[in-house]
Amino acid sequence: MAAFYDPFMRSLEKVLIHHRKELLEQTKGVVLEVGAGTGVNFPLYPKNVEVYAIEPSIPMYKRALKIAEKYPNIHLFNIGIEEVKNKASFPVKFDSITSMLVLCTVPDPQKASKIYYDLLKNDGHLLVLEHIHASGRLYGKIQNLVNPIWKPIADGCNLTRRQDLILKNTGFKPISESFFSLGTDWYQAVMIKQPAHDTL
Ligand SMILES: C[S@@+](CC[C@H](N)C(=O)[O-])C[C@H]1O[C@@H](n2cnc3c(N)ncnc32)[C@H](O)[C@@H]1O
């Protein structure tokens, strides 16, 4: 998958890059990037942020490492979101967390979302870009049918999740959000923590 990811995404990235830039230029302070993939976001961060990027897949991590080496403010680790809390020398809380095309793939998105909540500072921002289950009934039904075939081909990616609802149910509140279509439905948001939500 790592070898095919960038060529597979090339035409989509011509549009996605604008959404990535819009979100990443809003990152501040100490940033956690979840599921960095091949490192496509690394060149887009402001130079004055400190990015702790995590990527559990070794082939993806190796590709991302080549990009990370060009940016002294990016620190890349070969771990998943579930391991961040136990990682020595990692910040305890983050000013910004970026989650782009990740909650479609993590095995347990509700758990991942709760970990985001736990790791984000109370005044921090979660920056989200995810493809979501189609709102149109016909296309949504097609995605339900295709998902069992798509998932193993696409390294665990699900077409049938509503990451926007998962994050809101965890206790995140959008301060800006947009739903848009690129053939399939997409969700972009800047989210904050609603206080006094029970987490892990
Ligand atoms: C579709 S790729 C997206 C990569 C990149 N964020 C992007 O925008 O192109 C999904 C990534 O999530 C990573 N991932 C899967 N499970 C994860 C987990 N538990 N914690 C962190 N990342 C995970 C995968 O290894 C993969 O690199």
The ligand as an SDF file (V2000), in Angstrom:
LIG
                    3D

 27 29  0  0  0  0  0  0  0  0999 V2000
   -5.1990    6.6290    4.3590 C   0  0  0  0  0  0  0  0  0  0  0  0
   -3.7020    6.8070    5.2220 S   0  0  0  0  0  0  0  0  0  0  0  0
   -3.6170    8.5730    5.4520 C   0  0  0  0  0  0  0  0  0  0  0  0
   -2.2290    9.0910    5.5760 C   0  0  0  0  0  0  0  0  0  0  0  0
   -2.0870   10.5980    5.7460 C   0  0  0  0  0  0  0  0  0  0  0  0
   -2.6520   11.0420    7.0140 N   0  0  0  0  0  0  0  0  0  0  0  0
   -2.6930   11.3800    4.6150 C   0  0  0  0  0  0  0  0  0  0  0  0
   -3.4290   12.3290    4.8690 O   0  0  0  0  0  0  0  0  0  0  0  0
   -2.4080   11.0710    3.4560 O   0  0  0  0  0  0  0  0  0  0  0  0
   -4.1720    6.2380    6.8580 C   0  0  0  0  0  0  0  0  0  0  0  0
   -2.9700    6.1550    7.7740 C   0  0  0  0  0  0  0  0  0  0  0  0
   -3.4360    5.8910    9.1050 O   0  0  0  0  0  0  0  0  0  0  0  0
   -2.4830    5.0390    9.7050 C   0  0  0  0  0  0  0  0  0  0  0  0
   -3.0570    4.3490   10.8750 N   0  0  0  0  0  0  0  0  0  0  0  0
   -3.7750    3.2080   10.8910 C   0  0  0  0  0  0  0  0  0  0  0  0
   -4.0520    2.8430   12.1530 N   0  0  0  0  0  0  0  0  0  0  0  0
   -3.4940    3.7850   12.9570 C   0  0  0  0  0  0  0  0  0  0  0  0
   -3.4050    3.9510   14.3610 C   0  0  0  0  0  0  0  0  0  0  0  0
   -3.9600    3.0700   15.1990 N   0  0  0  0  0  0  0  0  0  0  0  0
   -2.7370    5.0230   14.8490 N   0  0  0  0  0  0  0  0  0  0  0  0
   -2.1730    5.9230   14.0080 C   0  0  0  0  0  0  0  0  0  0  0  0
   -2.2200    5.8050   12.6630 N   0  0  0  0  0  0  0  0  0  0  0  0
   -2.8630    4.7630   12.1380 C   0  0  0  0  0  0  0  0  0  0  0  0
   -2.1210    4.0850    8.5750 C   0  0  0  0  0  0  0  0  0  0  0  0
   -0.9290    3.3680    8.8300 O   0  0  0  0  0  0  0  0  0  0  0  0
   -2.0340    5.0190    7.3870 C   0  0  0  0  0  0  0  0  0  0  0  0
   -0.7430    5.5230    7.1800 O   0  0  0  0  0  0  0  0  0  0  0  0
  1  2  1  0
  2  3  1  0
  2 10  1  0
  3  4  1  0
  4  5  1  0
  5  6  1  0
  5  7  1  0
  7  8  2  0
  7  9  1  0
 10 11  1  0
 11 12  1  0
 11 26  1  0
 12 13  1  0
 13 14  1  0
 13 24  1  0
 14 15  1  0
 14 23  1  0
 15 16  2  0
 16 17  1  0
 17 18  1  0
 17 23  2  0
 18 19  1  0
 18 20  2  0
 20 21  1  0
 21 22  2  0
 22 23  1  0
 24 25  1  0
 24 26  1  0
 26 27  1  0
M  CHG  2   2   1   9  -1
M  END
$$$$
